[in-house]
């Protein structure tokens, strides 16, 4: 198949998500993929200051996780000015999608974004190409300008109703998609998976990371990786650790990533003199993540319980933590509880500040840590990306075949 993918995130810089694994594995299976992406971090990228408009870019044979040569990433021009960036998507992405339909002649189009997915769904229908909307997040709630979020929801509804098929990554998002207008008979759940060869607990004990950051065998390491949103709960947890540092001298908070909360975390570390207990590594290569997780004892996802965007999602990192046999302390969010329940390696809190109490009560020995980590591993050990990719491939091929049969 020839597959055209449209998304409104940075395929190159952002760590691998659902689409990277699925598309690269489909590339290994001989399918040809072209991705139209978006320079989402243009506001914080120093290079973006050089000009108010970036040119069209093409990244041929791009690979992030697997050794495939079948993916080409195309980045349309971008007007790097607030609000104008949206008009830029509507103009340049529409132009690029039309170009790819004409030159690439895709058998199917898969959309992950808001604006460009909506455009792609219209053009796909016009050109009799099946369109799959992959609802991996409630993206309109992440629009920086709150005034546009209702409009983003309206656009998403249009896209979902126009889609040939809708895919989600968990039960809660599946319910949300139906609420937004998806046909229950034309949708499925393709859940997140793990590259079990990469996230192999037998290969990575984290000793190099612990040595580099001066972490002793006596220390208990709490680990978080990903974009540092202000609602991630990390600031609150760091403050709680700072207030109780004498009670928890051997707890270290290891945070890998950058984002909105990074500078605030640095200030918290300085204010509470947490230089030895709060370790901020900044953004790291994704290939290093198994080593970082291996260096940890407990993984955390202490996001705000009332944050709208967190209600229905199940981050891929949860599965990666579990694959490395690490127990997880997470906020009791609807998406997480629906996916993992109460006895599958996840311990829940209502507020970020409660993480330390859970450690005191339920993860206070190496045996307890190991036991709960094994529960999580048992839950995800069959979630290999290669198996999930086969299911995804079957759905896409069935949709393409339906179009061909209808044309006969």
C-alpha positions in Angstrom: 0.0 0.0 0.0 0.9 3.6 -0.4 -0.1 5.4 2.8 -0.3 9.2 3.3 -0.1 10.3 6.9 -1.0 13.8 8.1 -0.3 15.1 11.6 0.2 18.4 13.4 3.2 17.5 15.4 6.9 17.2 14.8 7.7 13.8 13.4 11.5 14.5 13.6 12.0 16.0 17.1 9.2 14.6 19.2 9.8 11.2 20.8 8.2 8.1 19.1 4.5 7.8 19.5 1.9 5.4 18.2 2.2 6.6 14.6 6.0 6.2 14.5 6.0 2.6 15.6 3.1 1.6 13.3 4.3 3.4 10.2 7.9 2.3 10.5 6.9 -1.3 11.0 4.6 -1.1 8.0 7.6 0.3 6.1 9.5 -2.8 7.1 6.7 -4.8 5.7 7.1 -3.2 2.3 4.5 -0.4 2.4 5.5 3.0 1.2 4.7 5.9 3.6 4.7 9.6 3.2 4.2 11.8 6.3 3.1 15.5 6.2 4.1 16.9 9.6 4.2 20.3 11.4 6.9 22.2 13.2 4.9 22.3 16.4 7.7 23.7 18.6 8.4 26.7 16.4 7.7 29.2 19.2 10.4 27.8 21.4 12.9 26.7 18.8 15.7 29.2 18.6 16.1 28.7 14.9 12.6 29.9 14.3 13.7 33.4 15.3 15.8 33.6 12.1 12.7 34.1 9.9 8.9 34.4 10.1 8.5 31.8 7.4 10.2 28.4 7.1 10.5 26.7 3.7 9.1 23.4 2.5 11.4 20.6 3.7 11.7 16.9 2.7 13.3 14.2 4.8 13.8 11.1 2.7 14.3 7.6 4.2 13.7 9.0 7.7 13.8 6.5 10.5 13.4 7.0 14.2 12.9 3.5 15.8 13.3 0.8 13.2 15.6 0.3 10.3 13.3 1.1 7.4 13.9 3.2 4.3 10.3 3.5 3.3 9.2 6.7 5.1 9.5 10.2 3.6 8.6 13.2 5.9 7.4 16.3 4.2 7.1 19.6 6.1 5.1 22.3 4.3 6.1 26.0 4.6 5.1 27.6 7.9 4.3 31.2 8.8 5.8 31.5 12.3 3.4 34.1 13.8 0.7 33.5 16.4 -2.7 32.7 14.8 -1.2 33.1 11.3 0.3 29.6 11.9 -3.2 28.1 11.7 -3.9 29.9 8.4 -0.5 28.6 7.3 -1.7 25.0 7.9 -5.0 25.6 6.1 -3.2 27.0 3.0 0.2 25.1 2.8 -1.0 21.8 4.1 -4.0 21.8 1.8 -1.6 22.5 -1.1 0.7 19.7 0.0 -2.0 17.1 0.5 -3.3 17.9 -3.0 0.2 17.5 -4.4 0.7 14.2 -2.7 -2.6 12.8 -3.9 -1.6 13.7 -7.4 2.1 12.6 -7.3 2.1 9.9 -4.7 -1.4 8.5 -5.5 -2.0 7.1 -2.0 -4.2 4.1 -1.5 -5.3 5.4 1.9 -4.8 8.5 4.1 -4.4 8.4 7.9 -5.0 11.6 9.9 -3.7 12.4 13.4 -4.2 16.2 13.6 -7.0 18.7 13.7 -6.9 21.1 10.8 -4.8 19.1 8.3 -6.8 15.9 9.2 -10.0 17.8 8.4 -8.6 19.0 5.1 -7.3 15.5 4.2 -10.7 13.9 5.0 -12.4 16.3 2.5 -9.8 15.7 -0.2 -9.9 11.9 0.4 -13.7 11.8 0.0 -13.4 14.0 -3.2 -10.8 11.6 -4.7 -12.5 8.4 -3.5 -9.6 7.5 -1.1 -10.4 5.8 2.2 -9.6 8.1 5.2 -8.8 6.8 8.7 -8.9 9.2 11.6 -6.6 8.0 14.4 -7.9 9.6 17.6 -4.9 9.3 19.9 -5.6 12.3 22.1 -8.2 15.0 22.7 -6.0 17.4 20.7 -8.4 20.3 20.7 -7.9 20.7 24.4 -4.2 21.2 23.8 -4.7 24.3 21.6 -2.7 27.0 23.3 -5.3 29.7 22.6 -8.3 28.6 24.6 -10.6 30.7 22.5 -10.0 28.3 19.6 -10.7 25.0 21.5 -14.4 25.0 20.9 -13.7 25.5 17.2 -11.1 22.7 17.3 -13.8 20.4 18.8 -16.2 21.3 16.0 -13.5 20.6 13.3 -12.7 17.3 15.0 -16.4 16.3 14.9 -16.5 17.0 11.2 -13.5 14.9 10.5 -14.7 12.0 12.6 -18.1 12.0 10.8 -16.5 12.1 7.4 -14.0 9.3 8.1 -14.2 5.9 6.5 -13.0 4.4 9.8 -12.0 5.7 13.3 -9.3 4.2 15.4 -8.5 5.0 19.1 -5.8 3.8 21.5 -7.9 3.0 24.6 -11.4 2.4 25.9 -12.0 6.0 27.2 -10.9 7.6 23.9 -13.2 5.1 22.1 -16.1 6.4 24.1 -15.1 10.0 23.5 -14.9 9.3 19.7 -18.5 7.9 19.7 -19.6 11.0 21.7 -18.0 13.2 19.0 -20.0 11.3 16.3 -18.0 8.2 15.3 -20.0 5.3 13.9 -19.6 2.5 16.5 -19.7 0.0 13.6 -16.8 1.6 11.8 -14.2 1.9 14.5 -11.8 -0.1 16.5 -9.2 0.2 19.3 -5.5 -0.2 18.3 -3.9 0.1 21.7 -0.4 1.2 22.5 2.4 -1.4 22.5 6.0 -1.9 23.3 9.1 -2.7 21.4 10.1 -5.6 23.7 13.5 -5.9 22.1 14.3 -2.3 23.0 12.6 -2.1 26.4 14.1 -5.3 27.7 14.5 -5.4 31.4 17.2 -8.1 31.1 19.5 -5.8 29.1 19.3 -2.6 31.1 20.1 -2.3 34.8 20.8 1.4 34.6 24.1 1.1 36.3 25.8 3.6 33.9 23.1 6.2 34.5 23.2 5.8 38.3 26.9 6.1 38.2 26.9 9.2 36.0 24.3 11.0 38.2 25.9 9.9 41.5 23.0 7.7 42.5 23.9 5.2 45.2 22.5 1.7 45.7 20.7 3.0 48.8 18.8 5.6 46.8 15.2 5.1 45.6 14.8 6.7 42.2 11.5 8.1 41.0 11.5 8.5 37.3 9.5 10.6 34.8 10.1 11.0 31.0 8.4 13.1 28.5 7.3 16.7 27.8 7.2 18.7 31.1 3.7 20.2 31.0 2.8 22.5 33.9 0.0 20.1 34.7 2.3 17.1 34.9 2.4 17.4 38.8 6.2 17.4 38.9 6.5 20.8 40.4 4.1 19.9 43.3 6.0 16.6 43.9 9.4 18.4 43.9 8.1 20.9 46.4 6.7 18.1 48.6 10.1 16.4 48.5 11.8 19.7 49.3 9.7 20.3 52.3 10.4 16.7 53.5 14.0 16.2 52.3 15.2 15.3 55.8 12.5 12.6 56.0 13.4 11.2 52.5 17.2 11.7 52.1 17.5 8.7 49.9 14.7 9.5 47.4 15.8 11.0 44.1 13.6 12.5 41.5 15.0 11.8 38.0 13.2 13.8 35.3 14.1 13.4 31.6 12.6 15.9 29.1 12.0 19.6 28.6 9.0 21.8 28.3 6.9 24.4 30.1 7.8 23.3 33.7 11.5 22.9 33.2 12.7 26.3 34.4 10.2 26.2 37.3 11.6 22.9 38.4 15.1 24.3 38.3 14.0 27.1 40.6 12.3 24.7 43.0 15.5 22.6 43.2 17.5 25.7 44.0 15.0 27.0 46.6 14.8 23.8 48.5 18.5 22.9 48.0 17.6 19.7 46.1 20.7 19.6 44.0 21.4 16.0 45.1 17.8 14.8 44.9 16.2 16.6 41.9 18.0 15.5 38.7 16.9 17.3 35.5 18.6 15.8 32.5 16.8 17.9 29.8 15.8 16.2 26.5 17.6 12.9 25.8 17.8 10.5 22.9 14.9 8.0 22.8 17.4 5.2 22.4 18.6 6.0 26.0 15.2 5.6 27.6 15.5 1.9 28.5 18.8 2.7 30.3 17.1 5.6 32.2 14.1 3.5 33.1 16.5 0.7 34.1 18.2 3.1 36.5 14.9 3.9 38.3 13.1 2.0 41.0 9.6 3.5 40.6 8.1 5.4 37.6 5.6 8.1 38.0 2.7 9.9 36.2 1.4 12.4 38.8 -0.6 14.7 36.5 -3.4 16.9 37.8 -6.5 14.9 38.3 -8.8 17.6 37.0 -6.8 18.4 33.9 -9.1 17.9 30.9 -6.5 16.7 28.5 -5.4 13.9 30.8 -8.8 12.4 31.4 -8.9 9.9 28.5 -5.4 9.2 27.5 -3.0 6.3 28.3 0.5 7.4 27.4 2.8 4.9 25.7 5.4 5.4 28.4 3.1 3.5 30.8 3.6 0.4 28.7 7.3 1.0 28.4 7.7 1.4 32.2 5.8 -1.9 32.7 7.9 -3.7 30.1 10.9 -2.8 32.2 9.2 -4.3 35.3 8.9 -1.0 37.1 5.9 -0.2 39.4 4.1 3.0 38.6 2.5 5.6 40.8 0.0 7.6 38.8 -2.9 10.0 39.4 -6.2 8.2 39.4 -7.3 9.3 35.9 -10.3 7.7 34.1 -8.3 6.5 31.1 -5.7 4.8 33.3 -8.1 3.1 35.6 -10.2 1.9 32.7 -7.1 0.5 31.0 -5.1 -1.0 33.9 -7.5 -1.4 36.8 -6.2 -1.8 40.3 -3.9 -4.8 40.3 -1.8 -4.5 37.2 1.3 -2.7 38.4 -0.2 0.8 38.9 -0.7 2.4 42.3 -3.0 5.5 42.3 -2.9 8.9 44.0 -5.4 11.8 44.0 -2.7 14.5 44.1 1.0 14.6 43.1 1.9 15.3 46.7 0.7 11.9 47.8 3.4 10.0 45.8 5.8 10.0 48.8 3.1 8.6 51.1 2.4 5.7 48.7 6.1 4.9 48.7 6.1 4.9 52.5 3.0 2.6 52.7 3.3 0.3 49.7 6.7 0.5 48.1 8.9 0.6 51.2 10.9 -2.5 50.4 12.7 -3.9 47.4 10.4 -6.9 47.5 7.3 -4.8 47.3 8.7 -2.8 44.4 9.6 -6.0 42.6 6.2 -7.6 43.2 4.2 -4.7 41.8 6.6 -4.3 38.9 6.0 -7.9 37.9 2.3 -7.3 37.9 2.7 -4.6 35.3 5.0 -6.7 33.2 2.5 -9.6 33.2 -0.2 -7.1 31.9 1.9 -5.9 28.9 4.2 -8.7 27.9 1.9 -9.6 24.9 1.6 -6.0 23.7 4.4 -6.2 21.2 4.3 -3.5 18.5 4.7 -6.1 15.7 1.5 -7.9 16.7 -0.4 -4.6 16.9 0.9 -3.5 13.5 -0.5 -6.6 11.9 -4.0 -5.7 13.2 -3.5 -2.2 11.9 -2.4 -3.4 8.5 -5.4 -5.7 8.2 -7.8 -2.8 8.9 -6.1 -0.5 6.3 -6.0 -3.3 3.6 -9.7 -4.1 4.2 -10.6 -0.4 3.7 -8.5 -0.2 0.5 -10.1 -3.5 -0.8 -13.6 -2.1 -0.1 -12.9 0.9 -2.4 -11.5 -1.4 -5.1 -14.6 -3.7 -5.0 -17.0 -0.8 -5.1 -15.2 0.6 -8.2 -15.7 -2.7 -10.1 
